[in-house]
Amino acid sequence: MLKVWIDQDLCTGDGLCEEIAPDVFFGMDDGLFYVKESAENFGTEKLFDGVANPGGAEGMARFPEGLLEAVIDAAEECPGECIFIETE
């Protein structure tokens, strides 16, 4: 299983991650970016206390294997080096 999370303390808010992999990353009103576990990929939207994502490792989300290359590209292009990919 592939999972990804963003350390918002390191996020620069450039949005390159969302440009590269919009099915995995999204921006919020705070100017930072987060990961999403979408209903399109897993049947249900992952929510935390009614919000899309609390951020950090707590907000880790699964993503489909078909998006691995895009997620790796996003992590490599990220100026804040804040995207972390994990496998189980």
DRENDRENPA-334202 format. One record per atom (N, C-alpha, C): residue in one letter; x, y, z. Coordinates in nm, 3 decimals, always signed. Layout:
// residues N
resn_px_py_pz
A_X_Y_Z $
...
//
This chain:
// residues 88
resn_px_py_pz
M_+0.085_-0.118_+0.000 $
M_+0.000_+0.000_+0.000 $
M_+0.089_+0.124_+0.000 $
L_+0.058_+0.218_-0.082 $
L_+0.133_+0.342_-0.094 $
L_+0.061_+0.453_-0.018 $
K_+0.141_+0.529_+0.058 $
K_+0.086_+0.640_+0.135 $
K_+0.177_+0.762_+0.121 $
V_+0.118_+0.879_+0.137 $
V_+0.194_+1.003_+0.126 $
V_+0.141_+1.103_+0.228 $
W_+0.230_+1.190_+0.275 $
W_+0.189_+1.298_+0.363 $
W_+0.280_+1.418_+0.341 $
I_+0.234_+1.534_+0.385 $
I_+0.310_+1.659_+0.372 $
I_+0.335_+1.715_+0.511 $
D_+0.458_+1.758_+0.535 $
D_+0.492_+1.828_+0.659 $
D_+0.464_+1.977_+0.633 $
Q_+0.352_+2.026_+0.684 $
Q_+0.313_+2.165_+0.658 $
Q_+0.411_+2.266_+0.717 $
D_+0.492_+2.229_+0.814 $
D_+0.593_+2.320_+0.868 $
D_+0.701_+2.349_+0.764 $
L_+0.719_+2.260_+0.667 $
L_+0.819_+2.278_+0.562 $
L_+0.758_+2.326_+0.430 $
C_+0.626_+2.319_+0.418 $
C_+0.558_+2.354_+0.294 $
C_+0.577_+2.503_+0.263 $
T_+0.618_+2.533_+0.138 $
T_+0.638_+2.671_+0.096 $
T_+0.515_+2.728_+0.025 $
G_+0.416_+2.644_-0.001 $
G_+0.292_+2.690_-0.065 $
G_+0.304_+2.717_-0.214 $
D_+0.409_+2.666_-0.278 $
D_+0.428_+2.688_-0.421 $
D_+0.322_+2.619_-0.506 $
G_+0.271_+2.507_-0.463 $
G_+0.164_+2.438_-0.535 $
G_+0.210_+2.350_-0.650 $
L_+0.341_+2.327_-0.660 $
L_+0.390_+2.239_-0.766 $
L_+0.334_+2.099_-0.752 $
C_+0.315_+2.054_-0.628 $
C_+0.262_+1.920_-0.605 $
C_+0.123_+1.905_-0.666 $
E_+0.038_+2.005_-0.647 $
E_-0.098_+1.999_-0.701 $
E_-0.096_+2.006_-0.854 $
E_-0.003_+2.083_-0.910 $
E_+0.010_+2.089_-1.056 $
E_+0.050_+1.954_-1.114 $
I_+0.139_+1.883_-1.044 $
I_+0.192_+1.755_-1.093 $
I_+0.095_+1.641_-1.067 $
A_+0.034_+1.638_-0.949 $
A_-0.055_+1.527_-0.911 $
A_-0.181_+1.580_-0.843 $
P_-0.273_+1.640_-0.919 $
P_-0.393_+1.698_-0.858 $
P_-0.488_+1.596_-0.796 $
D_-0.474_+1.469_-0.829 $
D_-0.557_+1.367_-0.767 $
D_-0.510_+1.332_-0.626 $
V_-0.393_+1.382_-0.588 $
V_-0.335_+1.348_-0.458 $
V_-0.317_+1.471_-0.369 $
F_-0.284_+1.586_-0.427 $
F_-0.251_+1.705_-0.349 $
F_-0.352_+1.817_-0.374 $
F_-0.376_+1.898_-0.271 $
F_-0.466_+2.012_-0.286 $
F_-0.424_+2.123_-0.190 $
G_-0.456_+2.247_-0.229 $
G_-0.427_+2.362_-0.145 $
G_-0.547_+2.402_-0.063 $
M_-0.519_+2.464_+0.050 $
M_-0.627_+2.513_+0.136 $
M_-0.611_+2.664_+0.158 $
D_-0.709_+2.724_+0.225 $
D_-0.710_+2.869_+0.246 $
D_-0.590_+2.919_+0.324 $
D_-0.521_+2.831_+0.397 $
D_-0.405_+2.874_+0.475 $
D_-0.280_+2.889_+0.388 $
G_-0.294_+2.862_+0.255 $
G_-0.181_+2.876_+0.163 $
G_-0.089_+2.756_+0.159 $
L_-0.124_+2.651_+0.233 $
L_-0.042_+2.531_+0.238 $
L_-0.111_+2.418_+0.161 $
F_-0.035_+2.313_+0.138 $
F_-0.087_+2.200_+0.061 $
F_-0.097_+2.076_+0.147 $
Y_-0.193_+1.991_+0.109 $
Y_-0.228_+1.872_+0.186 $
Y_-0.249_+1.757_+0.089 $
V_-0.261_+1.636_+0.145 $
V_-0.289_+1.518_+0.061 $
V_-0.434_+1.477_+0.082 $
K_-0.488_+1.410_-0.020 $
K_-0.626_+1.364_-0.010 $
K_-0.634_+1.218_-0.050 $
E_-0.724_+1.150_+0.015 $
E_-0.755_+1.011_-0.019 $
E_-0.894_+1.015_-0.079 $
S_-0.900_+1.015_-0.210 $
S_-1.026_+1.048_-0.277 $
S_-1.121_+0.930_-0.291 $
A_-1.246_+0.964_-0.297 $
A_-1.351_+0.865_-0.316 $
A_-1.336_+0.795_-0.451 $
E_-1.286_+0.867_-0.550 $
E_-1.267_+0.810_-0.684 $
E_-1.168_+0.693_-0.679 $
N_-1.070_+0.701_-0.590 $
N_-0.967_+0.597_-0.581 $
N_-1.001_+0.487_-0.481 $
F_-1.073_+0.522_-0.374 $
F_-1.093_+0.425_-0.266 $
F_-1.237_+0.408_-0.220 $
G_-1.332_+0.468_-0.290 $
G_-1.472_+0.447_-0.260 $
G_-1.531_+0.544_-0.160 $
T_-1.448_+0.603_-0.075 $
T_-1.496_+0.704_+0.021 $
T_-1.390_+0.812_+0.036 $
E_-1.434_+0.931_+0.068 $
E_-1.343_+1.042_+0.094 $
E_-1.296_+1.030_+0.238 $
K_-1.167_+1.044_+0.260 $
K_-1.113_+1.035_+0.396 $
K_-1.127_+1.172_+0.463 $
L_-1.201_+1.176_+0.573 $
L_-1.222_+1.300_+0.647 $
L_-1.176_+1.284_+0.790 $
F_-1.131_+1.393_+0.849 $
F_-1.088_+1.396_+0.989 $
F_-1.168_+1.503_+1.060 $
D_-1.255_+1.463_+1.149 $
D_-1.338_+1.558_+1.222 $
D_-1.410_+1.655_+1.129 $
G_-1.455_+1.603_+1.013 $
G_-1.530_+1.685_+0.919 $
G_-1.446_+1.769_+0.825 $
V_-1.314_+1.769_+0.840 $
V_-1.229_+1.844_+0.749 $
V_-1.151_+1.746_+0.662 $
A_-1.106_+1.794_+0.550 $
A_-1.042_+1.706_+0.453 $
A_-0.913_+1.644_+0.504 $
N_-0.833_+1.717_+0.580 $
N_-0.705_+1.663_+0.622 $
N_-0.646_+1.749_+0.733 $
P_-0.599_+1.687_+0.842 $
P_-0.540_+1.765_+0.950 $
P_-0.395_+1.803_+0.924 $
G_-0.334_+1.747_+0.821 $
G_-0.195_+1.778_+0.790 $
G_-0.098_+1.688_+0.865 $
G_+0.028_+1.700_+0.828 $
G_+0.133_+1.620_+0.890 $
G_+0.113_+1.471_+0.869 $
A_+0.189_+1.393_+0.945 $
A_+0.182_+1.248_+0.933 $
A_+0.043_+1.195_+0.970 $
E_-0.028_+1.266_+1.056 $
E_-0.164_+1.227_+1.095 $
E_-0.259_+1.228_+0.975 $
G_-0.228_+1.311_+0.877 $
G_-0.311_+1.324_+0.759 $
G_-0.265_+1.235_+0.644 $
M_-0.183_+1.136_+0.673 $
M_-0.133_+1.046_+0.569 $
M_-0.249_+0.986_+0.491 $
A_-0.234_+0.979_+0.359 $
A_-0.340_+0.927_+0.275 $
A_-0.285_+0.822_+0.178 $
R_-0.369_+0.725_+0.147 $
R_-0.333_+0.625_+0.047 $
R_-0.347_+0.687_-0.092 $
F_-0.270_+0.634_-0.186 $
F_-0.289_+0.673_-0.325 $
F_-0.265_+0.551_-0.414 $
P_-0.328_+0.547_-0.530 $
P_-0.316_+0.431_-0.618 $
P_-0.176_+0.418_-0.677 $
E_-0.136_+0.295_-0.700 $
E_-0.003_+0.267_-0.755 $
E_+0.019_+0.337_-0.889 $
G_-0.087_+0.355_-0.965 $
G_-0.077_+0.422_-1.093 $
G_-0.033_+0.567_-1.083 $
L_-0.042_+0.626_-0.964 $
L_-0.001_+0.765_-0.943 $
L_+0.138_+0.776_-0.881 $
L_+0.205_+0.664_-0.860 $
L_+0.335_+0.666_-0.792 $
L_+0.435_+0.757_-0.862 $
E_+0.447_+0.746_-0.992 $
E_+0.544_+0.829_-1.064 $
E_+0.516_+0.978_-1.046 $
A_+0.389_+1.017_-1.053 $
A_+0.353_+1.158_-1.035 $
A_+0.381_+1.204_-0.892 $
V_+0.355_+1.119_-0.793 $
V_+0.381_+1.156_-0.653 $
V_+0.532_+1.170_-0.629 $
I_+0.610_+1.080_-0.687 $
I_+0.756_+1.091_-0.675 $
I_+0.805_+1.219_-0.742 $
D_+0.752_+1.250_-0.860 $
D_+0.789_+1.374_-0.930 $
D_+0.755_+1.495_-0.844 $
A_+0.637_+1.494_-0.783 $
A_+0.597_+1.606_-0.697 $
A_+0.693_+1.621_-0.579 $
A_+0.732_+1.509_-0.518 $
A_+0.824_+1.514_-0.405 $
A_+0.960_+1.567_-0.448 $
E_+1.007_+1.525_-0.565 $
E_+1.137_+1.570_-0.613 $
E_+1.137_+1.717_-0.652 $
E_+1.025_+1.767_-0.704 $
E_+1.016_+1.907_-0.748 $
E_+0.984_+2.004_-0.634 $
C_+0.936_+1.952_-0.522 $
C_+0.894_+2.036_-0.410 $
C_+1.010_+2.117_-0.354 $
P_+1.001_+2.251_-0.357 $
P_+1.109_+2.333_-0.304 $
P_+1.125_+2.322_-0.152 $
G_+1.018_+2.285_-0.083 $
G_+1.024_+2.272_+0.062 $
G_+1.068_+2.135_+0.109 $
E_+1.081_+2.041_+0.015 $
E_+1.118_+1.902_+0.047 $
E_+1.031_+1.848_+0.161 $
C_+0.900_+1.870_+0.148 $
C_+0.808_+1.838_+0.257 $
C_+0.716_+1.720_+0.230 $
I_+0.733_+1.653_+0.115 $
I_+0.646_+1.541_+0.078 $
I_+0.715_+1.410_+0.112 $
F_+0.645_+1.327_+0.188 $
F_+0.702_+1.201_+0.233 $
F_+0.616_+1.084_+0.184 $
I_+0.680_+0.988_+0.119 $
I_+0.612_+0.872_+0.063 $
I_+0.648_+0.750_+0.146 $
E_+0.548_+0.671_+0.181 $
E_+0.570_+0.549_+0.260 $
E_+0.502_+0.432_+0.192 $
T_+0.558_+0.314_+0.214 $
T_+0.497_+0.191_+0.162 $
T_+0.475_+0.096_+0.276 $
E_+0.375_+0.012_+0.262 $
E_+0.347_-0.090_+0.365 $
E_+0.356_-0.226_+0.302 $
//
